[in-house]
Amino acid sequence: MSYERVRLDTVDGKDLDHLSDNGLPIIDARSRALFVIHRFAIDLLANEVIGTMTYGLRDDLDVSVTLPLVYSRFRLDVDSRRFDPDIPEVTIRLRHPVAPAKT
């Protein structure tokens, strides 16, 4: 039996808690409004337990069964600003924990 805990902190050397889009504003395909993403944070944590059992059928033949159990948590934290000529300027903050996936 083995256990491993993995937290994804960086991708390509960039801290996943402080991502941002410093380019041109993004155009919303439906409303044609412009918006920018000031901060985009990702939190990814995986806990994995692996159980293995081996049974010897003969002196030269073994059968092994491995059962991985993975519990993962994925969370987003987004700060964005939308620019719409019909609506006053609004700042949107989204903090959304995504439901854990079990396998």
Secondary structure, 3 states (H helix, E strand, C coil): CEEEEEEECEECCEECCCECCCCCCEECCCCCCEEEEEEEEEEEEEEEEEEEEEEEEECCEEEEEEEEEEEEEEEEEEEEEEEECCEEEEEEEEEEEEEEEEC
